[in-house]
Amino acid sequence: MKNKWIEVIFYFAISVTLVVLLSQVSVKIWGGKPEKAPAAKKLIIDQEMTLKEFGKENNIQNIVLKRVFKLTSPKELSKKLASFNMSEKELQQKISGSLAIESEKAVKNWQKILIKFFVWFLYLSFFFILTRKKRVKTGLRIVLYATGVFIFGIILGAEPSPMGTVKDAIFLYSSHRVIFLPRLIAFSVFILFVFIANKAICAWGCQFGLLQDFIFRLNRDKKTMNGKFLKQFKPSFALSNSIRIAFFVIFTLIAILWSLDIIEKIDPFKIFNPGSLTITAIVFIGGILILSLFTYRPWCTFFCPFGLVGWLVEKISIFKIKVNYDKCISCKLCEKSCPSHAMSAILYGKKNIPDCFSCSSCIEVCPTDAIDFSLGKRTKPPKDKFKNKDT
C-alpha cells in the first residue's frame, strides 16, 4: 500500500509539472498574441466632439467608427457626436460591442486554431474507429489520454476549448450584446461531434478533460477497478448535475447583471498557459487535479458549461454505448468498471443517464462481448434480467 501511494503521488507530481513547464515553453514558441481579449474600458464621451476627435481620444480605429455610425465617406468624420442622436449609454454599448469584436479578432491565432480543428477531426476519427472495433484497452487508453493532453493542451494551447465556446459566448453577449461568429461556428462543430459520437469531443479532444481522465487512471487499479491507495468514489449524478446547473445559472446571472466572468478567475484551461495563472486559479486548478485522483472528471461533471450542454445533446447522439441483452450474462462487471454512474443507468435502462464519455472501460471488461459503441437507440433490459438489482 505504501509503495502504491508513493508511486501515484510521484507520477501525479511529474505529470502536472511537465504539463506546466512544457506549456510555458509552447506559449513562448507560439509567441505573439494573447488568447484573451482585453477588458473593455469606459469611453470618454462629449457630444460636442467630432467623430475624429472622439476616435483619437479613445484610441478607436476608423473602421470601428465607420461600422457603428454607418459612415459612407471619410468626410463624415468631421460630424459631431450630437448629430447622430445617440445617448451616451447607447453609444457606449455600440462602441464597446464593436471594439469587443475587433479585440476578439485581433487576439486569435487563426493559423493555430485551424490546425487544432484539423487535428481534432483526425484524432476523433481515430478514436471513433478504435472504439467501434473495441480496441481501446487499459494501456492504450492511458497513451491516448497522454497524447491528447500533449497535442491539444501543451502544443496547441488553452484556446480554443469546448468550455470556452459556451463561457465566452455568454459573457460577450451579456457584457456587450454581440455575438462573435467564429465562436458560434466552433460551438456548432463541437455540438456536432457530440451529436454524432456521444460526447467524443469531451472524451478525447478536450485538453483539460483528458488531463483529468489521465490523472484519474494513475490511481486506478485494473484488478479491483478502484483506487490504488485511496478509494475512488462516484458522487451521485443528482448531486453533481444539480451543482453544475446551479453553477451555470449563477455564472450567467452574474455575467448579465454585472458583466463579470467568474469562470475566468478559476479557468482550469489556463494550466496550458501558465503565465496567466493567478493564485486563485492555481489553488482551484490544483484542487481539481488532486480531486481527479479520487473521482472522475470533477470539473466536467460539477462545473463545465459545455459539459452541461453536451449532456443534453448526447441524449440524441447517433452513436453511443449500448448493451446487447441477448449476450449479457448479468455479471455487472461493466457497471463496476465504469468510472461514473453512466453504465449503471445504461445497463438497467434508466431514463436519466449521466454523462457518458465513451471511455470503453465497460467494453473492455465485458466477458461476452455484449457491449458496443453503435448506431441507434438503446433497448430496455428484459424484465427480471437483473433479479438481485433494484432497478
C-alpha positions in Angstrom: 0.0 0.0 0.0 2.8 2.4 0.9 4.6 1.8 -2.4 1.4 2.4 -4.4 0.9 5.6 -2.5 4.4 6.8 -3.4 4.0 5.7 -7.0 0.7 7.5 -7.5 1.9 10.8 -5.9 5.2 10.6 -7.9 3.5 10.2 -11.3 0.9 12.8 -10.4 3.6 15.4 -9.5 5.7 14.6 -12.5 2.6 14.8 -14.9 1.4 18.1 -13.6 4.9 19.6 -13.5 5.6 18.5 -17.1 2.3 20.0 -18.3 3.1 23.3 -16.7 6.7 23.5 -17.8 6.1 22.3 -21.4 3.1 24.5 -21.8 5.1 27.5 -20.8 7.7 26.6 -23.4 5.0 26.1 -26.0 3.4 29.5 -25.3 6.8 31.1 -25.8 7.4 29.3 -29.1 4.0 30.3 -30.5 4.6 33.8 -29.1 2.8 36.9 -30.1 -0.9 37.2 -29.4 -2.6 36.7 -26.0 -5.5 34.2 -26.1 -8.0 36.5 -24.4 -9.3 39.9 -25.5 -8.6 42.8 -23.1 -11.3 44.1 -20.8 -13.5 47.0 -22.2 -12.8 50.4 -20.8 -15.2 53.3 -20.2 -15.2 55.7 -23.1 -14.6 59.5 -22.9 -17.7 61.0 -24.5 -18.5 64.6 -25.2 -21.4 65.2 -27.6 -19.6 68.3 -29.0 -16.7 66.1 -30.2 -16.3 65.3 -33.8 -16.1 61.7 -34.7 -12.4 62.1 -35.5 -11.8 63.7 -32.1 -13.8 61.0 -30.4 -11.8 58.3 -32.1 -8.5 59.9 -31.2 -9.4 60.5 -27.6 -10.5 56.8 -27.1 -8.0 55.2 -29.4 -10.8 53.9 -31.7 -9.9 52.9 -35.3 -11.8 54.5 -38.1 -13.1 51.1 -39.2 -15.0 50.8 -35.9 -16.4 54.3 -36.2 -17.5 53.5 -39.8 -19.3 50.4 -38.7 -21.0 52.0 -35.6 -22.0 55.3 -37.3 -22.6 53.8 -40.7 -20.3 56.3 -42.4 -20.2 56.4 -46.2 -17.2 58.7 -46.6 -14.1 59.9 -44.6 -15.6 63.4 -44.7 -18.3 62.4 -42.2 -15.6 62.0 -39.5 -15.9 65.8 -39.1 -19.5 65.4 -37.9 -20.2 65.9 -34.2 -21.5 63.1 -32.0 -24.6 65.1 -31.2 -25.7 64.9 -34.8 -26.2 61.1 -34.6 -28.8 61.4 -31.8 -27.3 58.6 -29.6 -27.4 58.7 -25.9 -24.2 58.1 -24.0 -25.4 54.7 -22.9 -26.3 53.7 -26.4 -23.0 55.0 -27.8 -21.0 53.2 -25.1 -22.8 49.9 -25.8 -22.4 50.1 -29.6 -18.7 51.2 -29.5 -17.8 48.7 -26.8 -19.5 45.9 -28.7 -17.7 46.7 -31.9 -14.4 47.1 -30.1 -15.0 43.7 -28.4 -15.5 42.0 -31.8 -12.3 43.7 -33.1 -10.4 42.7 -30.0 -11.6 39.1 -30.3 -10.3 39.0 -33.9 -7.0 40.6 -33.0 -6.1 38.2 -30.3 -6.9 35.0 -32.2 -4.1 33.0 -33.7 -6.1 31.8 -36.7 -3.4 29.5 -38.0 -3.2 27.6 -34.7 -7.0 27.4 -34.4 -7.3 25.9 -37.9 -4.6 23.4 -37.2 -6.2 22.5 -33.9 -9.6 21.8 -35.5 -8.0 19.8 -38.3 -6.1 17.6 -35.8 -9.3 17.3 -33.7 -11.0 15.9 -36.7 -8.2 13.4 -37.3 -7.8 12.4 -33.6 -11.6 11.9 -33.0 -11.9 9.9 -36.2 -9.1 7.6 -34.9 -10.9 7.3 -31.6 -14.2 6.5 -33.3 -12.6 3.7 -35.3 -10.8 2.2 -32.3 -14.0 2.4 -30.1 -16.1 0.8 -32.8 -13.6 -2.0 -33.2 -13.3 -2.4 -29.4 -9.6 -1.8 -29.5 -9.3 0.6 -26.6 -7.7 -1.3 -23.7 -6.2 0.0 -20.4 -2.6 0.6 -21.7 -3.7 2.2 -24.9 -6.3 4.4 -23.1 -3.5 5.9 -21.0 -1.4 6.5 -24.0 -4.3 8.2 -25.9 -5.1 10.5 -22.9 -1.4 11.5 -22.5 -1.1 12.1 -26.3 -4.3 14.2 -26.3 -3.1 16.3 -23.4 0.2 16.9 -25.2 -1.3 17.7 -28.6 -4.4 19.7 -27.7 -3.2 21.3 -24.4 0.6 21.6 -24.4 1.3 22.1 -28.1 -1.9 23.8 -29.3 -2.7 25.7 -26.1 -5.5 26.6 -23.8 -7.7 28.1 -26.5 -10.0 27.2 -28.2 -11.7 24.7 -25.9 -15.2 23.3 -25.8 -15.8 25.1 -22.5 -14.7 28.4 -23.8 -17.2 28.4 -26.7 -20.0 28.5 -24.1 -18.5 30.6 -21.4 -17.1 33.3 -23.6 -20.2 33.5 -25.8 -22.4 34.1 -22.8 -20.1 36.6 -21.3 -19.5 38.5 -24.5 -23.2 38.8 -25.2 -24.0 39.7 -21.6 -21.4 42.4 -21.4 -21.6 43.8 -25.0 -24.7 42.4 -26.6 -22.7 41.0 -29.5 -22.0 37.5 -30.9 -18.6 36.5 -32.2 -19.4 34.4 -35.3 -16.2 32.3 -35.3 -17.0 31.2 -31.7 -20.6 30.3 -32.7 -19.2 28.2 -35.6 -16.7 26.5 -33.2 -19.5 25.7 -30.8 -21.6 24.2 -33.6 -18.7 22.0 -34.6 -18.3 20.8 -31.0 -22.0 20.1 -30.7 -21.9 18.2 -34.0 -19.2 16.0 -32.5 -21.4 15.3 -29.5 -24.4 14.6 -31.7 -22.5 12.1 -33.9 -20.4 10.3 -31.3 -21.7 10.7 -27.7 -19.5 13.5 -26.3 -16.5 12.5 -28.3 -15.0 16.0 -28.1 -15.2 16.0 -24.3 -13.9 12.4 -24.0 -11.0 12.5 -26.4 -10.5 16.1 -27.5 -10.9 18.4 -24.6 -7.4 19.2 -23.2 -8.4 19.6 -19.6 -10.9 16.7 -19.7 -8.1 14.5 -21.0 -5.8 15.6 -18.2 -8.3 14.8 -15.5 -9.0 11.4 -17.0 -5.3 10.7 -17.3 -4.8 11.6 -13.6 -7.8 9.5 -12.6 -6.3 6.5 -14.2 -3.0 7.0 -12.3 -4.9 6.0 -9.2 -6.9 3.3 -10.9 -6.2 -0.4 -10.2 -7.0 -2.6 -13.1 -7.9 -5.7 -11.0 -10.1 -4.0 -8.3 -11.3 -1.2 -10.6 -10.8 1.2 -7.8 -8.2 3.4 -6.2 -4.7 2.0 -5.8 -4.1 3.6 -2.4 -7.2 5.5 -1.5 -10.7 4.5 -2.6 -12.2 6.3 -5.6 -15.8 7.4 -5.3 -18.7 8.1 -7.6 -20.8 11.1 -6.5 -24.4 10.7 -7.2 -25.4 12.2 -10.6 -28.3 14.1 -8.9 -25.7 15.9 -6.7 -23.1 16.6 -9.4 -25.6 17.7 -12.1 -27.5 19.9 -9.6 -24.3 21.7 -8.7 -23.4 22.0 -12.4 -26.8 23.5 -13.2 -26.6 25.9 -10.3 -23.1 27.0 -11.2 -24.2 27.6 -14.8 -27.1 29.7 -13.7 -25.0 31.7 -11.2 -22.3 32.4 -13.9 -24.9 33.5 -16.4 -26.8 35.8 -14.0 -23.6 37.5 -12.8 -22.5 37.9 -16.4 -25.8 39.5 -17.3 -26.2 41.7 -14.2 -22.7 42.8 -13.5 -20.7 41.9 -16.7 -18.4 39.7 -14.7 -16.9 36.5 -15.8 -16.4 34.4 -12.6 -15.1 31.4 -14.5 -12.2 33.5 -15.9 -10.8 33.8 -12.4 -10.6 30.0 -12.0 -10.4 28.8 -15.6 -8.7 25.4 -15.4 -7.6 25.6 -19.1 -5.1 28.2 -18.0 -2.9 25.4 -16.8 -1.8 25.3 -20.5 -1.0 29.0 -20.4 0.8 29.1 -17.0 1.9 32.8 -17.4 -1.8 33.8 -17.0 -2.4 31.9 -13.7 -3.3 33.8 -10.6 -3.1 32.5 -7.0 -6.8 31.9 -7.0 -6.6 29.9 -10.3 -3.6 27.9 -9.0 -5.4 26.9 -5.8 -8.6 26.0 -7.7 -6.9 24.0 -10.5 -4.7 22.3 -8.0 -7.7 21.2 -6.0 -9.5 19.9 -9.2 -6.5 17.9 -10.2 -6.0 16.4 -6.8 -9.7 15.5 -6.7 -9.3 13.9 -10.1 -7.3 11.1 -8.4 -10.4 10.1 -6.5 -13.4 11.0 -8.6 -14.0 11.1 -12.3 -13.6 14.4 -14.2 -14.7 16.7 -11.4 -14.5 19.9 -13.5 -16.6 18.3 -16.3 -19.3 16.8 -14.0 -19.6 19.6 -11.4 -18.8 22.8 -13.2 -18.2 22.8 -17.0 -20.8 24.8 -19.0 -20.2 22.8 -22.2 -20.4 19.6 -20.1 -23.9 20.6 -19.2 -24.9 21.5 -22.8 -23.2 18.4 -24.1 -25.0 16.2 -21.6 -28.3 17.4 -23.0 -27.3 16.8 -26.6 -25.8 13.4 -26.0 -29.3 12.2 -25.3 -29.9 12.2 -29.1 -26.4 11.1 -30.1 -26.3 8.8 -33.2 -23.5 6.5 -31.9 -23.5 5.6 -28.2 -22.6 2.8 -25.7 -25.3 0.1 -26.0 -25.9 -3.3 -24.4 -27.0 -6.5 -26.2 -29.1 -8.2 -23.6 -29.1 -11.5 -25.5 -25.4 -11.8 -24.9 -25.4 -10.1 -21.4 -24.9 -12.6 -18.5 -25.7 -10.1 -15.8 -22.2 -10.2 -14.3 -22.3 -6.4 -13.8 -18.5 -6.1 -14.5 -19.3 -3.2 -16.9 -21.1 -1.3 -14.1 -18.2 -1.8 -11.7 -15.6 -0.8 -14.3 -17.4 2.4 -15.2 -15.7 5.4 -13.5 -19.1 7.1 -13.2 -22.8 6.1 -12.8 -23.3 6.2 -16.6 -23.0 2.5 -17.2 -25.3 1.7 -14.3 -28.0 3.8 -15.8 -27.4 2.4 -19.3 -27.3 -1.2 -18.1 -30.6 -1.0 -16.2 -32.4 1.0 -18.9 -32.9 4.2 -16.8 -34.2 7.3 -18.5 -31.9 9.8 -16.8 -28.4 8.8 -18.0 -25.3 10.7 -16.6 -22.6 12.0 -18.9 -21.0 9.0 -20.8 -17.5 9.8 -22.0 -17.3 6.6 -24.0 -14.0 5.6 -22.3 -14.6 2.0 -23.3 -13.9 0.6 -19.9 -17.2 -1.3 -20.0 -16.5 -2.7 -23.4 -13.0 -3.9 -22.3 -14.2 -5.9 -19.3 -17.4 -7.5 -20.8 -16.7 -11.3 -20.9 -19.4 -12.0 -23.6 -18.8 -9.1 -26.0 -22.3 -7.7 -25.1 -21.4 -4.0 -25.1 -20.5 -2.0 -28.1 -20.4 1.6 -29.4 -23.0 1.5 -32.1 -25.8 3.2 -34.0 -29.4 3.6 -32.9 -31.5 3.7 -29.8 -30.7 1.7 -26.6 -33.0 -1.1 -25.8 -34.6 -1.8 -22.4 -33.4 -4.9 -20.4 -35.8 -7.8 -20.3 -38.0 -7.9 -17.2 -36.2 -9.6 -14.3 -32.9 -9.5 -16.2 -31.2 -8.4 -13.0 -33.0 -10.1 -10.2 -30.6 -9.1 -7.5 -30.6 -5.4 -8.5 -33.1 -2.9 -7.5 -33.6 -1.0 -10.8 
